[in-house]
Amino acid sequence: MNREEAIHLAQRIMDADYADDAECDAMIAALERETACPHASDYIFWALEPPPTAEEVADRAMVYKPFAL
């Protein structure tokens, strides 16, 4: 997933541009899977004030690097 696709998907989630909860869940799963960031939905739904833009959500998710414990 490139940056523009991640921004588009994040914006659709943020705008509630989906038919039902199942579609929203699928969009969140795709964003988290394709960016390898398990926290992408947290950046949307649990962000502090001010709310982030779709660009900020996508950028933050795309720089996430998993680490081994």
C-alpha positions as CSV (number, residue, x, y, z in Angstrom):
1,M,0.0,0.0,0.0
2,N,1.4,3.3,-1.0
3,R,0.9,6.6,1.0
4,E,-1.9,7.8,-1.2
5,E,-3.8,4.6,-0.8
6,A,-3.3,4.7,3.0
7,I,-4.5,8.3,3.1
8,H,-7.6,7.4,1.1
9,L,-8.4,4.4,3.3
10,A,-7.9,6.4,6.5
11,Q,-10.0,9.3,5.2
12,R,-12.9,6.9,4.4
13,I,-12.7,5.4,7.9
14,M,-12.6,8.9,9.5
15,D,-15.5,10.1,7.4
16,A,-17.6,6.9,8.2
17,D,-17.7,6.2,4.4
18,Y,-18.7,2.6,4.7
19,A,-22.0,0.6,4.6
20,D,-21.8,-1.2,7.9
21,D,-19.5,-2.2,10.7
22,A,-18.2,-5.3,8.8
23,E,-17.0,-3.0,6.0
24,C,-15.4,-0.7,8.5
25,D,-13.6,-3.6,10.2
26,A,-12.4,-4.9,6.8
27,M,-11.0,-1.4,6.0
28,I,-9.2,-1.2,9.3
29,A,-7.8,-4.7,8.9
30,A,-6.5,-3.7,5.5
31,L,-4.9,-0.5,6.7
32,E,-3.2,-2.3,9.6
33,R,-2.2,-5.3,7.5
34,E,-0.8,-3.3,4.6
35,T,1.1,-0.8,6.7
36,A,2.2,-3.5,9.2
37,C,1.0,-1.2,12.0
38,P,-1.3,-2.8,14.5
39,H,-2.1,0.6,16.0
40,A,-3.5,2.3,12.9
41,S,-7.1,2.3,14.2
42,D,-5.9,3.7,17.5
43,Y,-4.5,6.7,15.6
44,I,-7.9,7.3,14.2
45,F,-10.3,6.5,17.1
46,W,-8.2,7.2,20.2
47,A,-6.2,10.3,19.1
48,L,-5.7,13.2,21.4
49,E,-6.8,16.7,20.6
50,P,-6.7,18.0,17.9
51,P,-7.9,15.1,15.8
52,P,-5.3,14.0,13.3
53,T,-5.7,14.3,9.6
54,A,-5.8,11.3,7.3
55,E,-2.3,12.2,6.1
56,E,-1.0,12.2,9.7
57,V,-2.6,8.8,10.4
58,A,-1.2,7.3,7.2
59,D,2.3,8.7,7.8
60,R,2.4,7.5,11.4
61,A,1.2,4.0,10.4
62,M,3.7,3.8,7.5
63,V,6.7,4.6,9.6
64,Y,5.8,1.9,12.3
65,K,8.5,-0.7,12.5
66,P,7.7,-3.9,14.5
67,F,10.3,-5.0,17.0
68,A,11.2,-8.3,18.6
69,L,11.1,-8.6,22.4
